[in-house]
């Protein structure tokens, strides 16, 4: 009997997937109600909405992570009940999460085969299937390369290949362009067009409305847990989509008023950071940030941005060079002393480094400021002061919450971020380090956070801004430095540079 052709060699059209009247309730929260989405075969369907609009819950329902309380999931007109992701995979639904799930010390092929050994074994058949999918969709992935050697864009392609290997006809992509430079976004979109051409469908979740308009065939908008509208990309503008999402105009990061002074507030000279194996993670980092200035750092993720922030914050000890805060040498200061000296910090990962998710908001107000008023009185925590100031932050920074005793976990991503920004701006800082301050937040929260950064600049703070959003960097920065493999490789004027110029420098394309 002839062997079946590998899935990668078949043009099997994706099914029509319909979510009808979906509802999901948690204690005290209605996450979804009356959600209706129809994903046509062989299309890219964009799902957009604010943080807290219910997109994540809906994705988890479609992928079998959670079970809906109301409504139906229909696949080609047949009702399906998903008790686990395995049930969703069995009918051709796969998901690529925003945070990749790959083992760095495994090869690309081993990552793909892991957990799917019954499909094509672990030998030559698996290798042939991997190669066939990679070639068919133009991924250009080699089966034996270690994942730790892959860049962000190739890791994303590997995740897509992984779900195709398991037979996915509908692929859910959660914020797939969040960490890509413009050239990598263009390449991803070519991959998505190839998927569509070969009959696959894509559910594309994004906050970047220009990208949604560039790639989507259909757009569904969610607000406050339900679907509020659909749009055709050729008949709607970014502004109209933003108004559907949040009821307001699309924000702009542009800061036109120049506030840079002659006073240097933060200075790095020849800062080098070496790991335990003697390899340089940072090499000869030198820059000054003046009062009233925003210095933007652009770079593909993993090129030293995190290490730079951690060194400035005293979380890592520089191997060489000096760091000065005003006229003081702070190279050997620890994090607590730097915080007390006036360095505010918006961390890259708010869940790992910014919040205690299972603690109430007022306790989260204290984090990083536990030796300073109003959170402390002498050596003691001042509960009353911390609670009162949390009430003020909630009010002034528009943190939408039932109250300050609410657990941080219960807030949407945008409201968690606004709480962190409010906390960091509430201790009279002189320097603000903002690492990806608007990552994963909707346009409403994005506008608010941009406004706070502009205000910090206007008030004379020195701001170090690290971001993967090149429009954000260009709009907010007075000067942009590009970091590549732990070195600063170029300085750009935001008034003259384009995202494409930055993207080329970030990938070494203009070397």
N, C-alpha and C positions, 0 to 999 in steps of 0.2 A: 504493500500500500504506500502511495506517495506521501511524503511528509508534507504537512501543511506549510504554506508560505509564511515566512515571518510576518508579524504584524506590521513591521516597518515597510513592507513591500506591498501592502494592501491599501487601496483607496476606499476606506470605509467612512461614509459620511457620519458625522456626529449626530446624536439624536436631538430632537427638540426636547428641551428641559423647561418645565413650567412649575413655578412656585405660585400657589393659589391660596390666598387668604391666610398666609402664615402668621401665627402668633406665638410669642414666647414670653413667659412671665417668670420673674425671680422675686424673692421676698422684697416687697416695697418698690419694685421696678417693673415696668412694662417695657421689655427690650424690643419686641416686634409686635405689631398688630396690623392685620389686613394688608400684608405685604404681597404684592402681585408682580412677578417678573417672568417674562417669557424669553428664553434664549433660543434664537433660531439656529438651525444647523449651519455649520461652516461660516460662522460670523465671529467678530470680536464685539462683545457686549460689555460696555463700561457701566460700572456701578459707582456712583459718587454720592457724597453726603458728608455732613459734619462729623467730627468725633462725637460718639454718643448717639448717632443717628440710627444705629442698629445694623450696620454693615457686617461687623465682625460676627455678631450672633447669627445673622442670616447665612454667612459663609459656613459657620460651624454646623448649622442645620443641614445645609446642602451637602456637606462632606461627611455627615454622619457622626460628628463629635457630640452634638446635642440633638435631642428629639423635640420637635415642635409641640406646643400645647394645642394649637389649632391649625387648620389648613391641610393642604396636600402637596406632595411632590409628585409630579407626573413626568415620566420619561417615555417619550413617544406615545403619549396618551394613556399610559398604564401607571396606576398609582403605585408608588414605592414607599416602603418604610425602611429607613436606614437606622440600624441599631449601633453601627460602628463605621469607621472609615472603610473597613473591609467591604461592607455592603455597598458603599458608594463606588469604590474601585471596581467592584464586580460588574457594575453597569456602565463603567467607562468614565467615571468622574474622578479626576485627580486634582491635587492642590499643591501649589508651591508657596510656602510661607515666606513672609517678609524676612524673617531671620532663618537663614539657611540651616538645614539639618544634615550636615555632612561631617564625616570623620576625616580630619586633616591628615592623619597618618595612614590612611587607606588610599589605594589608587582610585581613579575615576571609575573603572570597571567594578572594583570591589564595592564601592559606594552604591552603584546602581543595582548590583546583584543582591546586596544585603537585604534579607527579608523577602526576597522574591526568587529564592533558589529553585523553587519547584517549576518555574516558568521555562527556563532554558538551561538549568543546571548552573555550574560554576566554571565550565571549561570552554571549549571551542565554540559551542552553540551560543553561549552567552556573549562571547567576544564578537561573533558574527552579527548578532542582533544589535549590540551596542554600536558597532561600526556602521551598520546599515541605517540606523536611525540618525546617527551623527551626520552621515553623508547626505541623507535624503533632505534633511532640514537645514543643511549648511552650518552646523554647529562647530565643525572643525575640532572636535575633541578627540584626544588620543586615550585609549583605554588604560595604558600603563603609567600615565603621569600621576604623581602624587598630588592629592587635592591641595596640600599646603603650598604647592607651586603655582596654583591657579589664581588669576586675578578675580575680582568680583564678578565681572561680566561672564567669564567662563564658568564660574561656580553657579551662576544663575542658569546658564544653558545646561549645565549638568543636572540641576534640579528638574528642569523641564524634560530632559532626556529620561530622567529616572521615572517620571510619571508616564511618559510615552511608552517606555519599556514595559510598564505594568498594564498597558492597553488603554490608556486614557483617551477618550474622544472629546471630552470637555475638560479644559484645564483652567483652574482658578488661580489667578496671579494676584497676590496681595501686595500692593505698592511696589511693583517690580522695578521701577526706575529710581527709587529713593537714593540709591548709592552709585548710580551710573553717571558718567560724564556724557555730554551731548553726542559724541561719536558712538559711544556704546549704546545709547538709547536708539539711535538710528539703526544700528546693527540688530538690536533686539526687535525693533519693529519689522525689519526684513524677515527675521525668524518667524514672527507672528503672522506675517502675510503668507509665508510658506506653509505654516500650519493650516491657515484658512484655505489656501489653495488645494491642500490635500485633504480637505473635508473635516478638519478638526475645528472645534469652537473654543473660544477663550472668554472667560469672565474676568474682566480687567478692572481691578479696584485701584483707584488713584486719587490723589489730591491735586494733581497737576492738570489743570483744565485744558491747557494748550495741547498736551499730549493726548488727552482723551479725544479732543476734536481731530487730531491727526490720525489716530489709529482705529477709532470705534466705528462700527456699522450702526449700532443702536446704543442709546444712553438711557439709563434709568436713574432717577434722582430720589434719594431717601432723605427724610427729615423727621426727627422725633419719633423714630421707630417704624415709620410707614413709608410707602412709596407715594411721592407727591407729584410725579410727572415723568414723562418720557420725552426724548428729544432726538431729532435727526441731526447729525453733525453738520451737514451742509446748510442747515436752516436755523442755526442757533449760534450765538456768540459766547465768549468766555463770561462776559458781563451778565448775560441772561442766565447762564448756568449758575453763576455765583448767587444771583438773586433767588433762583429756585432753591439753592442749597441752604442759604442762611438769611435770605430776605434783605440782603444789603449788597452794595456794589463791591466788585473785586478790589481788594486792597493793592497798594503799590508800595514796594520797599524804599522808594526813592527818598533820599534825604538831601535836599538842595542847599540848605544853609550850611556854610563852612564854619566850623567852630574850633579848628585845630589851633592850639597855642604853641608857644616856644618852650614850654616846660615839659621835660621828659618825665613821665610818671613810671613807666616800666621799661627796663633796658636789659637785653640779653647780649652778651659778648662772648663769642667763641664757645657757646654751650655745646658740649658733646656728651652723649649718653651711650655707655657700652654695656652689653649684656654679660651674663656669666661666662659666655664662651669667647669673650673678647671681640664680638662683632659690634660695630657701631649702629645703634638704632637712630641716633641723631648725630650729625656731624657739623661742627662749626656754625651753629645757629646764632645769627647776629641780627638784631633789629631794635629800634626804639619805638615806643608808642607815647605820644604826647597827650597831655590833658586835652580832652575834647576831640580825640581822634579815634576812629575805628580802623584797626588793621585787620584785614580779612586774610585768612589762610585757606588757599584752595589746594586740593589734592585728592587723588583717588584714595579711597579708604585703605588703610594699612600702610601708608607711606610715612608714618611718624607723627601724625596729628595727635593721636592719643598720648603718645610718649611725651610730646612737647607740653601738652596741658598738664600731665602728671608731674613733669619736672618743675614747671613753673609753680604748681600747687604744693610742692614739697612732698609729693607722694613717691617720687623717685629722686635719688641723689645724683646730680650731674657728675660725670667723670672728669670734666674739665670745663673751664669758662666761668663766667660770673653772671649773676642775676641781681639787678638793683631795683628796689622799689623807692622811687624818689631819689634821695641822696644816701640811702642805706643799702649796704650789701646784705642781701637776704639769701645768698646761695645755699647756706647750710641751715636755714630756718625750717622748722617742721610745719606741718599743715595748720595746726592750731594757731601758732604764732602768726602765720601769714594771714589767716582769717581775721584774727584780732587786729592786724595792721591795716585791714581794709580791702582785702581781695574777696570779691563776690564770685560765685561759681555756679553756672548752670551746666550740669554734667551732660555728657553725650547720651547716657542711658539712664533715664529718670528712675526706672524700676530698680536697677542695681546700685546706683550711686546717689540718687536724689531723694528717695522716699523710703519710709517704713510702711509698706502697703497695708499691713494689718494693724496699724496704729491710727488713732484719730488725727484729724488735721492739726489740732492745736499742738500735739506732740511733734508732728512733722515740722511745725514752725520753729521748734527749738533746734533741730538738727544743724550742726555746723556753727551754731551761735549760742551754745550752752553755757558760755562764760560771760555773755554780754546781756545787758538790758535790752529789751524788757523781759527776756527769757530767764534771766538770772538776777538774784539779789545777793551779792557777796558770793559765798561758795555754794549757795542753794539755788535750786530751780524755783523760779517764781511762776507758779501755776496761773495765778490770777493775771499777771502781766502777759504771759504767753497766750492765754485764752483771749484777753482783750485785744491783743495785737493781731491775733488770727482773725478775729471778727473784722478788724479794720482791713486786713489784706483781702479777705473774701469780698468786702464791700468795694474797695478801691480798685481791685484787679479783676472784678467781675468773675469770681470763682463760683460757678453754679453748683450749689450743694445744699442739702437740707439743713446742714448746720455744722459747726466746728467739731462735733463729736462723731461725725461720719468718718468711716475708715477711708484712707486714701485710695484703697483698691476700688471703692465704689464709684470714684469719679472717672469721667471720660479722660482720654489722654490729653486733650486740650486744657481741661480744667486742672488736671494734675500739673501740667506745665505752667499754667498761670499762677498756681500756688507757689511753685518753686521760684518763679521770677519775682513774685511779690516778696517772698522771704528774703531773697538775695539782695533786693533793692531797698530793704528796710533797715539796714544797719550802717547807713552813711558810708558806703564803699568809696574807694578811690580808683579801683581797677575792677572791671567786669570781664571775666573769662566766660564766654558763651560758646559752648560746643554743640553744634547742631540744634539751636534753640527752637526751631519750628518743625523738626522732623516728626512726621506722623501726626501733625495737628491740622485741623481744617482751616479754611480761609478766614473764618471769624477770629479764632484764637491766634492765627498767624498775624493778622492785622494788629491785634492788641499787643503781641510780643514785639513786633517791629516798632510799634509806637513807644514801648518802654525802652528799647535799645536807643532809639533816636533821642528820647528824653535824657537817658544816661549820658549820651554824647554831648547834648546841649548843656547838661549840668557840670561838664568838665571832667567826666570820668575818662580814663583810658580803657578802650574796649578791644579785647582780642577775640575776634569772631572766627570760629571754624565752622564751615558749612559745606555740604555737598550740593546745596541749591545755588547754582552759579548766578542766577538772577538776583537772589538774595544778597550774595556777596557783592555783586556789582552795584546794587541799589543802595546798600547801607555803608559800604566801606569808603574810606578816604584814600586807602592804598591797599593793594592786594599783593601778597607774596604767594608763590607757588612752591609747594613742598613735594619732592620726588625722592624716594629712597632715603629719607631722613635728611635731605639737604634742601636749602632754599635755592631754587634754580632760576627764578625770574621775578621781577617786580613790575607791576602793571598799574596804569592809571585807570580807575573805573570809568572815567568819562570817555575813554577811547577804546577800551578792550571789549570784545564780544565773548559770549559763552564758548563759541567755537575756538577762539584764540586761547582761552584758558584751558579748554579741554585738550588742545594739542600740547600745550606746555605740561599739563598734568600727566600725560601719557608718554612724554619724551619725544613727541612727534616733531617738535621744532628744534631738537638738539642737532 
